[in-house]
Amino acid sequence: MATMSVTEARAALPEILDRVLAGEEVTITRNGTAVAVVVRPDILRARRADEALAAAARLRELLETGRSRPLDDGPALANDRADQLVEDVRAARAGR
C-alpha cells in the first residue's frame, strides 16, 4: 500500500487513480497521520459485504446457542404482580 501526503496527493491525483485502478490502495496522510485510503469501489463493497456476513454468522451462532438451551425456570412474574403492572400502565395512560 502506497502512502503519500496531502500535498503529494494533490499533485499526483491522476497517478493515484491509475494505481487504484490497477488494484493498489493509496493512503493519504496529513501531518503524518493517515486521513484517507483511496480504494476501488468494488473492493470496498466486498469488504463491507464480508463484514456484514461475519456479523450475520455471529448472530446465527448466538441464535443457535439460544435455541439449543432450555428456557430458564427461574423466578417469573406472579399473575397478581403482572395484573398490577397492567393496571398501573392503564392508569398512567388515562391520566394524560
Backbone as XML, in Angstrom:
<?xml version="1.0"?>
<chain id="A" units="angstrom">
  <residue number="1" name="MET">
    <atom name="N" x="0.861" y="-1.172" z="0.000"/>
    <atom name="CA" x="0.000" y="0.000" z="0.000"/>
    <atom name="C" x="0.902" y="1.227" z="0.000"/>
  </residue>
  <residue number="2" name="ALA">
    <atom name="N" x="0.679" y="2.115" z="-0.933"/>
    <atom name="CA" x="1.450" y="3.350" z="-1.037"/>
    <atom name="C" x="0.908" y="4.379" z="-0.059"/>
  </residue>
  <residue number="3" name="THR">
    <atom name="N" x="1.795" y="5.238" z="0.401"/>
    <atom name="CA" x="1.409" y="6.306" z="1.314"/>
    <atom name="C" x="1.970" y="7.607" z="0.779"/>
  </residue>
  <residue number="4" name="MET">
    <atom name="N" x="1.159" y="8.649" z="0.823"/>
    <atom name="CA" x="1.638" y="9.973" z="0.419"/>
    <atom name="C" x="0.909" y="11.047" z="1.199"/>
  </residue>
  <residue number="5" name="SER">
    <atom name="N" x="1.534" y="12.200" z="1.264"/>
    <atom name="CA" x="0.942" y="13.320" z="1.994"/>
    <atom name="C" x="-0.158" y="13.959" z="1.158"/>
  </residue>
  <residue number="6" name="VAL">
    <atom name="N" x="-0.932" y="14.804" z="1.810"/>
    <atom name="CA" x="-1.991" y="15.527" z="1.103"/>
    <atom name="C" x="-1.390" y="16.357" z="-0.020"/>
  </residue>
  <residue number="7" name="THR">
    <atom name="N" x="-0.277" y="17.011" z="0.252"/>
    <atom name="CA" x="0.375" y="17.847" z="-0.766"/>
    <atom name="C" x="0.783" y="17.005" z="-1.965"/>
  </residue>
  <residue number="8" name="GLU">
    <atom name="N" x="1.395" y="15.848" z="-1.709"/>
    <atom name="CA" x="1.790" y="14.958" z="-2.806"/>
    <atom name="C" x="0.563" y="14.448" z="-3.557"/>
  </residue>
  <residue number="9" name="ALA">
    <atom name="N" x="-0.490" y="14.132" z="-2.823"/>
    <atom name="CA" x="-1.703" y="13.602" z="-3.446"/>
    <atom name="C" x="-2.347" y="14.627" z="-4.364"/>
  </residue>
  <residue number="10" name="ARG">
    <atom name="N" x="-2.341" y="15.888" z="-3.932"/>
    <atom name="CA" x="-2.913" y="16.939" z="-4.787"/>
    <atom name="C" x="-2.208" y="16.987" z="-6.135"/>
  </residue>
  <residue number="11" name="ALA">
    <atom name="N" x="-0.901" y="16.869" z="-6.094"/>
    <atom name="CA" x="-0.116" y="16.977" z="-7.326"/>
    <atom name="C" x="-0.176" y="15.704" z="-8.163"/>
  </residue>
  <residue number="12" name="ALA">
    <atom name="N" x="-0.559" y="14.589" z="-7.558"/>
    <atom name="CA" x="-0.469" y="13.311" z="-8.257"/>
    <atom name="C" x="-1.810" y="12.597" z="-8.392"/>
  </residue>
  <residue number="13" name="LEU">
    <atom name="N" x="-2.900" y="13.331" z="-8.385"/>
    <atom name="CA" x="-4.214" y="12.684" z="-8.424"/>
    <atom name="C" x="-4.376" y="11.726" z="-9.607"/>
  </residue>
  <residue number="14" name="PRO">
    <atom name="N" x="-4.020" y="12.108" z="-10.840"/>
    <atom name="CA" x="-4.175" y="11.144" z="-11.939"/>
    <atom name="C" x="-3.364" y="9.861" z="-11.709"/>
  </residue>
  <residue number="15" name="GLU">
    <atom name="N" x="-2.161" y="9.998" z="-11.167"/>
    <atom name="CA" x="-1.325" y="8.827" z="-10.878"/>
    <atom name="C" x="-1.972" y="7.958" z="-9.792"/>
  </residue>
  <residue number="16" name="ILE">
    <atom name="N" x="-2.525" y="8.598" z="-8.775"/>
    <atom name="CA" x="-3.197" y="7.857" z="-7.700"/>
    <atom name="C" x="-4.353" y="7.051" z="-8.275"/>
  </residue>
  <residue number="17" name="LEU">
    <atom name="N" x="-5.147" y="7.689" z="-9.117"/>
    <atom name="CA" x="-6.295" y="6.997" z="-9.708"/>
    <atom name="C" x="-5.855" y="5.821" z="-10.568"/>
  </residue>
  <residue number="18" name="ASP">
    <atom name="N" x="-4.759" y="5.978" z="-11.313"/>
    <atom name="CA" x="-4.238" y="4.870" z="-12.119"/>
    <atom name="C" x="-3.784" y="3.713" z="-11.228"/>
  </residue>
  <residue number="19" name="ARG">
    <atom name="N" x="-3.117" y="4.036" z="-10.127"/>
    <atom name="CA" x="-2.635" y="3.000" z="-9.213"/>
    <atom name="C" x="-3.813" y="2.265" z="-8.566"/>
  </residue>
  <residue number="20" name="VAL">
    <atom name="N" x="-4.825" y="3.015" z="-8.179"/>
    <atom name="CA" x="-6.007" y="2.406" z="-7.564"/>
    <atom name="C" x="-6.723" y="1.526" z="-8.580"/>
  </residue>
  <residue number="21" name="LEU">
    <atom name="N" x="-6.846" y="1.999" z="-9.798"/>
    <atom name="CA" x="-7.475" y="1.212" z="-10.852"/>
    <atom name="C" x="-6.732" y="-0.104" z="-11.073"/>
  </residue>
  <residue number="22" name="ALA">
    <atom name="N" x="-5.413" y="-0.077" z="-10.877"/>
    <atom name="CA" x="-4.600" y="-1.284" z="-11.038"/>
    <atom name="C" x="-4.690" y="-2.210" z="-9.820"/>
  </residue>
  <residue number="23" name="GLY">
    <atom name="N" x="-5.442" y="-1.792" z="-8.797"/>
    <atom name="CA" x="-5.645" y="-2.652" z="-7.640"/>
    <atom name="C" x="-4.890" y="-2.237" z="-6.393"/>
  </residue>
  <residue number="24" name="GLU">
    <atom name="N" x="-4.097" y="-1.195" z="-6.483"/>
    <atom name="CA" x="-3.335" y="-0.738" z="-5.326"/>
    <atom name="C" x="-4.204" y="0.161" z="-4.446"/>
  </residue>
  <residue number="25" name="GLU">
    <atom name="N" x="-3.890" y="0.213" z="-3.173"/>
    <atom name="CA" x="-4.548" y="1.143" z="-2.262"/>
    <atom name="C" x="-3.548" y="2.234" z="-1.918"/>
  </residue>
  <residue number="26" name="VAL">
    <atom name="N" x="-4.032" y="3.457" z="-1.832"/>
    <atom name="CA" x="-3.156" y="4.587" z="-1.534"/>
    <atom name="C" x="-3.667" y="5.272" z="-0.275"/>
  </residue>
  <residue number="27" name="THR">
    <atom name="N" x="-2.789" y="5.361" z="0.726"/>
    <atom name="CA" x="-3.120" y="6.047" z="1.971"/>
    <atom name="C" x="-2.633" y="7.481" z="1.873"/>
  </residue>
  <residue number="28" name="ILE">
    <atom name="N" x="-3.492" y="8.408" z="2.250"/>
    <atom name="CA" x="-3.138" y="9.831" z="2.234"/>
    <atom name="C" x="-3.015" y="10.285" z="3.680"/>
  </residue>
  <residue number="29" name="THR">
    <atom name="N" x="-1.902" y="10.967" z="3.967"/>
    <atom name="CA" x="-1.632" y="11.406" z="5.332"/>
    <atom name="C" x="-1.621" y="12.925" z="5.422"/>
  </residue>
  <residue number="30" name="ARG">
    <atom name="N" x="-1.942" y="13.394" z="6.626"/>
    <atom name="CA" x="-1.831" y="14.822" z="6.935"/>
    <atom name="C" x="-1.032" y="14.904" z="8.232"/>
  </residue>
  <residue number="31" name="ASN">
    <atom name="N" x="0.070" y="15.595" z="8.180"/>
    <atom name="CA" x="0.959" y="15.699" z="9.344"/>
    <atom name="C" x="1.328" y="14.325" z="9.899"/>
  </residue>
  <residue number="32" name="GLY">
    <atom name="N" x="1.547" y="13.374" z="9.002"/>
    <atom name="CA" x="1.978" y="12.042" z="9.402"/>
    <atom name="C" x="0.880" y="11.096" z="9.850"/>
  </residue>
  <residue number="33" name="THR">
    <atom name="N" x="-0.358" y="11.570" z="9.892"/>
    <atom name="CA" x="-1.480" y="10.735" z="10.321"/>
    <atom name="C" x="-2.335" y="10.367" z="9.118"/>
  </residue>
  <residue number="34" name="ALA">
    <atom name="N" x="-2.642" y="9.089" z="8.980"/>
    <atom name="CA" x="-3.490" y="8.642" z="7.869"/>
    <atom name="C" x="-4.880" y="9.247" z="8.023"/>
  </residue>
  <residue number="35" name="VAL">
    <atom name="N" x="-5.351" y="9.899" z="6.966"/>
    <atom name="CA" x="-6.682" y="10.517" z="6.996"/>
    <atom name="C" x="-7.614" y="9.929" z="5.945"/>
  </residue>
  <residue number="36" name="ALA">
    <atom name="N" x="-7.056" y="9.213" z="4.977"/>
    <atom name="CA" x="-7.900" y="8.631" z="3.931"/>
    <atom name="C" x="-7.153" y="7.485" z="3.258"/>
  </residue>
  <residue number="37" name="VAL">
    <atom name="N" x="-7.939" y="6.560" z="2.728"/>
    <atom name="CA" x="-7.393" y="5.492" z="1.904"/>
    <atom name="C" x="-8.212" y="5.478" z="0.627"/>
  </residue>
  <residue number="38" name="VAL">
    <atom name="N" x="-7.530" y="5.572" z="-0.498"/>
    <atom name="CA" x="-8.212" y="5.540" z="-1.788"/>
    <atom name="C" x="-8.181" y="4.090" z="-2.265"/>
  </residue>
  <residue number="39" name="VAL">
    <atom name="N" x="-9.367" y="3.550" z="-2.507"/>
    <atom name="CA" x="-9.507" y="2.144" z="-2.880"/>
    <atom name="C" x="-10.614" y="2.029" z="-3.928"/>
  </residue>
  <residue number="40" name="ARG">
    <atom name="N" x="-10.533" y="1.004" z="-4.763"/>
    <atom name="CA" x="-11.568" y="0.808" z="-5.783"/>
    <atom name="C" x="-12.905" y="0.519" z="-5.121"/>
  </residue>
  <residue number="41" name="PRO">
    <atom name="N" x="-13.996" y="1.023" z="-5.695"/>
    <atom name="CA" x="-15.324" y="0.814" z="-5.102"/>
    <atom name="C" x="-15.708" y="-0.657" z="-4.965"/>
  </residue>
  <residue number="42" name="ASP">
    <atom name="N" x="-15.332" y="-1.492" z="-5.921"/>
    <atom name="CA" x="-15.705" y="-2.906" z="-5.825"/>
    <atom name="C" x="-15.003" y="-3.593" z="-4.654"/>
  </residue>
  <residue number="43" name="ILE">
    <atom name="N" x="-13.783" y="-3.194" z="-4.370"/>
    <atom name="CA" x="-13.063" y="-3.754" z="-3.228"/>
    <atom name="C" x="-13.714" y="-3.296" z="-1.930"/>
  </residue>
  <residue number="44" name="LEU">
    <atom name="N" x="-14.097" y="-2.032" z="-1.876"/>
    <atom name="CA" x="-14.761" y="-1.504" z="-0.682"/>
    <atom name="C" x="-16.083" y="-2.229" z="-0.436"/>
  </residue>
  <residue number="45" name="ARG">
    <atom name="N" x="-16.860" y="-2.427" z="-1.498"/>
    <atom name="CA" x="-18.133" y="-3.149" z="-1.357"/>
    <atom name="C" x="-17.902" y="-4.570" z="-0.855"/>
  </residue>
  <residue number="46" name="ALA">
    <atom name="N" x="-16.893" y="-5.225" z="-1.390"/>
    <atom name="CA" x="-16.597" y="-6.602" z="-0.973"/>
    <atom name="C" x="-16.217" y="-6.647" z="0.504"/>
  </residue>
  <residue number="47" name="ARG">
    <atom name="N" x="-15.427" y="-5.683" z="0.951"/>
    <atom name="CA" x="-15.039" y="-5.647" z="2.369"/>
    <atom name="C" x="-16.253" y="-5.426" z="3.255"/>
  </residue>
  <residue number="48" name="ARG">
    <atom name="N" x="-17.109" y="-4.511" z="2.853"/>
    <atom name="CA" x="-18.314" y="-4.254" z="3.649"/>
    <atom name="C" x="-19.208" y="-5.482" z="3.679"/>
  </residue>
  <residue number="49" name="ALA">
    <atom name="N" x="-19.311" y="-6.169" z="2.546"/>
    <atom name="CA" x="-20.124" y="-7.389" z="2.495"/>
    <atom name="C" x="-19.523" y="-8.457" z="3.400"/>
  </residue>
  <residue number="50" name="ASP">
    <atom name="N" x="-18.193" y="-8.581" z="3.396"/>
    <atom name="CA" x="-17.538" y="-9.557" z="4.268"/>
    <atom name="C" x="-17.828" y="-9.257" z="5.731"/>
  </residue>
  <residue number="51" name="GLU">
    <atom name="N" x="-17.782" y="-7.981" z="6.100"/>
    <atom name="CA" x="-18.076" y="-7.591" z="7.483"/>
    <atom name="C" x="-19.523" y="-7.917" z="7.845"/>
  </residue>
  <residue number="52" name="ALA">
    <atom name="N" x="-20.441" y="-7.641" z="6.926"/>
    <atom name="CA" x="-21.857" y="-7.930" z="7.181"/>
    <atom name="C" x="-22.091" y="-9.436" z="7.295"/>
  </residue>
  <residue number="53" name="LEU">
    <atom name="N" x="-21.428" y="-10.212" z="6.453"/>
    <atom name="CA" x="-21.577" y="-11.667" z="6.521"/>
    <atom name="C" x="-20.999" y="-12.222" z="7.821"/>
  </residue>
  <residue number="54" name="ALA">
    <atom name="N" x="-19.890" y="-11.663" z="8.267"/>
    <atom name="CA" x="-19.302" y="-12.109" z="9.538"/>
    <atom name="C" x="-20.232" y="-11.781" z="10.700"/>
  </residue>
  <residue number="55" name="ALA">
    <atom name="N" x="-20.839" y="-10.600" z="10.669"/>
    <atom name="CA" x="-21.789" y="-10.221" z="11.727"/>
    <atom name="C" x="-23.005" y="-11.144" z="11.698"/>
  </residue>
  <residue number="56" name="ALA">
    <atom name="N" x="-23.477" y="-11.483" z="10.506"/>
    <atom name="CA" x="-24.621" y="-12.390" z="10.384"/>
    <atom name="C" x="-24.263" y="-13.785" z="10.908"/>
  </residue>
  <residue number="57" name="ALA">
    <atom name="N" x="-23.048" y="-14.227" z="10.656"/>
    <atom name="CA" x="-22.620" y="-15.539" z="11.152"/>
    <atom name="C" x="-22.569" y="-15.551" z="12.678"/>
  </residue>
  <residue number="58" name="ARG">
    <atom name="N" x="-22.067" y="-14.453" z="13.272"/>
    <atom name="CA" x="-22.042" y="-14.367" z="14.739"/>
    <atom name="C" x="-23.463" y="-14.389" z="15.299"/>
  </residue>
  <residue number="59" name="LEU">
    <atom name="N" x="-24.366" y="-13.669" z="14.656"/>
    <atom name="CA" x="-25.757" y="-13.650" z="15.099"/>
    <atom name="C" x="-26.386" y="-15.036" z="14.975"/>
  </residue>
  <residue number="60" name="ARG">
    <atom name="N" x="-26.100" y="-15.719" z="13.876"/>
    <atom name="CA" x="-26.634" y="-17.071" z="13.676"/>
    <atom name="C" x="-26.143" y="-18.006" z="14.783"/>
  </residue>
  <residue number="61" name="GLU">
    <atom name="N" x="-24.858" y="-17.890" z="15.145"/>
    <atom name="CA" x="-24.317" y="-18.723" z="16.223"/>
    <atom name="C" x="-25.026" y="-18.437" z="17.542"/>
  </residue>
  <residue number="62" name="LEU">
    <atom name="N" x="-25.249" y="-17.153" z="17.832"/>
    <atom name="CA" x="-25.951" y="-16.795" z="19.067"/>
    <atom name="C" x="-27.368" y="-17.358" z="19.085"/>
  </residue>
  <residue number="63" name="LEU">
    <atom name="N" x="-28.060" y="-17.255" z="17.957"/>
    <atom name="CA" x="-29.420" y="-17.788" z="17.875"/>
    <atom name="C" x="-29.436" y="-19.302" z="18.055"/>
  </residue>
  <residue number="64" name="GLU">
    <atom name="N" x="-28.501" y="-19.986" z="17.405"/>
    <atom name="CA" x="-28.454" y="-21.443" z="17.530"/>
    <atom name="C" x="-28.141" y="-21.855" z="18.964"/>
  </residue>
  <residue number="65" name="THR">
    <atom name="N" x="-27.248" y="-21.126" z="19.605"/>
    <atom name="CA" x="-26.930" y="-21.414" z="21.005"/>
    <atom name="C" x="-28.159" y="-21.200" z="21.877"/>
  </residue>
  <residue number="66" name="GLY">
    <atom name="N" x="-28.862" y="-20.106" z="21.650"/>
    <atom name="CA" x="-30.061" y="-19.825" z="22.430"/>
    <atom name="C" x="-31.150" y="-20.850" z="22.210"/>
  </residue>
  <residue number="67" name="ARG">
    <atom name="N" x="-31.284" y="-21.296" z="20.985"/>
    <atom name="CA" x="-32.326" y="-22.284" z="20.684"/>
    <atom name="C" x="-32.001" y="-23.654" z="21.270"/>
  </residue>
  <residue number="68" name="SER">
    <atom name="N" x="-30.738" y="-23.949" z="21.448"/>
    <atom name="CA" x="-30.355" y="-25.272" z="21.949"/>
    <atom name="C" x="-30.458" y="-25.380" z="23.466"/>
  </residue>
  <residue number="69" name="ARG">
    <atom name="N" x="-30.601" y="-24.259" z="24.141"/>
    <atom name="CA" x="-30.696" y="-24.274" z="25.602"/>
    <atom name="C" x="-32.160" y="-24.256" z="26.033"/>
  </residue>
  <residue number="70" name="PRO">
    <atom name="N" x="-32.475" y="-24.997" z="27.098"/>
    <atom name="CA" x="-33.854" y="-24.952" z="27.602"/>
    <atom name="C" x="-34.139" y="-23.593" z="28.230"/>
  </residue>
  <residue number="71" name="LEU">
    <atom name="N" x="-35.401" y="-23.227" z="28.235"/>
    <atom name="CA" x="-35.786" y="-21.977" z="28.878"/>
    <atom name="C" x="-35.520" y="-22.074" z="30.362"/>
  </residue>
  <residue number="72" name="ASP">
    <atom name="N" x="-35.124" y="-20.977" z="30.937"/>
    <atom name="CA" x="-34.826" y="-20.935" z="32.366"/>
    <atom name="C" x="-36.123" y="-20.997" z="33.156"/>
  </residue>
  <residue number="73" name="ASP">
    <atom name="N" x="-36.157" y="-21.858" z="34.142"/>
    <atom name="CA" x="-37.329" y="-21.952" z="35.011"/>
    <atom name="C" x="-37.151" y="-21.090" z="36.250"/>
  </residue>
  <residue number="74" name="GLY">
    <atom name="N" x="-36.358" y="-20.058" z="36.132"/>
    <atom name="CA" x="-36.081" y="-19.171" z="37.257"/>
    <atom name="C" x="-37.299" y="-18.371" z="37.658"/>
  </residue>
  <residue number="75" name="PRO">
    <atom name="N" x="-37.104" y="-17.382" z="38.506"/>
    <atom name="CA" x="-38.227" y="-16.589" z="39.008"/>
    <atom name="C" x="-39.031" y="-15.965" z="37.865"/>
  </residue>
  <residue number="76" name="ALA">
    <atom name="N" x="-40.317" y="-16.028" z="37.998"/>
    <atom name="CA" x="-41.214" y="-15.454" z="36.995"/>
    <atom name="C" x="-42.068" y="-14.392" z="37.664"/>
  </residue>
  <residue number="77" name="LEU">
    <atom name="N" x="-42.721" y="-13.613" z="36.866"/>
    <atom name="CA" x="-43.614" y="-12.575" z="37.366"/>
    <atom name="C" x="-44.935" y="-13.230" z="37.777"/>
  </residue>
  <residue number="78" name="ALA">
    <atom name="N" x="-45.316" y="-13.025" z="39.009"/>
    <atom name="CA" x="-46.569" y="-13.603" z="39.505"/>
    <atom name="C" x="-47.748" y="-12.935" z="38.806"/>
  </residue>
  <residue number="79" name="ASN">
    <atom name="N" x="-48.844" y="-13.673" z="38.639"/>
    <atom name="CA" x="-50.023" y="-13.149" z="37.948"/>
    <atom name="C" x="-50.556" y="-11.878" z="38.593"/>
  </residue>
  <residue number="80" name="ASP">
    <atom name="N" x="-50.625" y="-11.855" z="39.927"/>
    <atom name="CA" x="-51.165" y="-10.660" z="40.582"/>
    <atom name="C" x="-50.248" y="-9.455" z="40.374"/>
  </residue>
  <residue number="81" name="ARG">
    <atom name="N" x="-48.926" y="-9.687" z="40.334"/>
    <atom name="CA" x="-47.996" y="-8.578" z="40.084"/>
    <atom name="C" x="-48.137" y="-8.094" z="38.643"/>
  </residue>
  <residue number="82" name="ALA">
    <atom name="N" x="-48.301" y="-9.003" z="37.698"/>
    <atom name="CA" x="-48.493" y="-8.634" z="36.299"/>
    <atom name="C" x="-49.772" y="-7.827" z="36.136"/>
  </residue>
  <residue number="83" name="ASP">
    <atom name="N" x="-50.846" y="-8.267" z="36.792"/>
    <atom name="CA" x="-52.115" y="-7.529" z="36.732"/>
    <atom name="C" x="-51.954" y="-6.122" z="37.292"/>
  </residue>
  <residue number="84" name="GLN">
    <atom name="N" x="-51.208" y="-6.001" z="38.382"/>
    <atom name="CA" x="-50.991" y="-4.689" z="38.992"/>
    <atom name="C" x="-50.208" y="-3.769" z="38.054"/>
  </residue>
  <residue number="85" name="LEU">
    <atom name="N" x="-49.195" y="-4.309" z="37.392"/>
    <atom name="CA" x="-48.416" y="-3.504" z="36.447"/>
    <atom name="C" x="-49.277" y="-3.033" z="35.282"/>
  </residue>
  <residue number="86" name="VAL">
    <atom name="N" x="-50.133" y="-3.913" z="34.768"/>
    <atom name="CA" x="-51.038" y="-3.538" z="33.676"/>
    <atom name="C" x="-51.971" y="-2.426" z="34.131"/>
  </residue>
  <residue number="87" name="GLU">
    <atom name="N" x="-52.509" y="-2.557" z="35.316"/>
    <atom name="CA" x="-53.395" y="-1.513" z="35.854"/>
    <atom name="C" x="-52.654" y="-0.190" z="36.021"/>
  </residue>
  <residue number="88" name="ASP">
    <atom name="N" x="-51.411" y="-0.243" z="36.482"/>
    <atom name="CA" x="-50.612" y="0.978" z="36.632"/>
    <atom name="C" x="-50.398" y="1.671" z="35.288"/>
  </residue>
  <residue number="89" name="VAL">
    <atom name="N" x="-50.115" y="0.887" z="34.259"/>
    <atom name="CA" x="-49.915" y="1.458" z="32.922"/>
    <atom name="C" x="-51.205" y="2.084" z="32.422"/>
  </residue>
  <residue number="90" name="ARG">
    <atom name="N" x="-52.307" y="1.383" z="32.586"/>
    <atom name="CA" x="-53.602" y="1.923" z="32.134"/>
    <atom name="C" x="-53.950" y="3.208" z="32.878"/>
  </residue>
  <residue number="91" name="ALA">
    <atom name="N" x="-53.695" y="3.244" z="34.171"/>
    <atom name="CA" x="-53.978" y="4.448" z="34.957"/>
    <atom name="C" x="-53.103" y="5.611" z="34.502"/>
  </residue>
  <residue number="92" name="ALA">
    <atom name="N" x="-51.852" y="5.321" z="34.203"/>
    <atom name="CA" x="-50.947" y="6.378" z="33.745"/>
    <atom name="C" x="-51.393" y="6.917" z="32.391"/>
  </residue>
  <residue number="93" name="ARG">
    <atom name="N" x="-51.848" y="6.032" z="31.504"/>
    <atom name="CA" x="-52.326" y="6.471" z="30.193"/>
    <atom name="C" x="-53.606" y="7.289" z="30.315"/>
  </residue>
  <residue number="94" name="ALA">
    <atom name="N" x="-54.470" y="6.902" z="31.212"/>
    <atom name="CA" x="-55.739" y="7.616" z="31.398"/>
    <atom name="C" x="-55.502" y="9.007" z="31.969"/>
  </residue>
  <residue number="95" name="GLY">
    <atom name="N" x="-54.420" y="9.174" z="32.711"/>
    <atom name="CA" x="-54.123" y="10.456" z="33.336"/>
    <atom name="C" x="-53.473" y="11.463" z="32.409"/>
  </residue>
  <residue number="96" name="ARG">
    <atom name="N" x="-53.203" y="11.104" z="31.199"/>
    <atom name="CA" x="-52.547" y="12.020" z="30.249"/>
    <atom name="C" x="-53.434" y="13.134" z="29.842"/>
  </residue>
</chain>
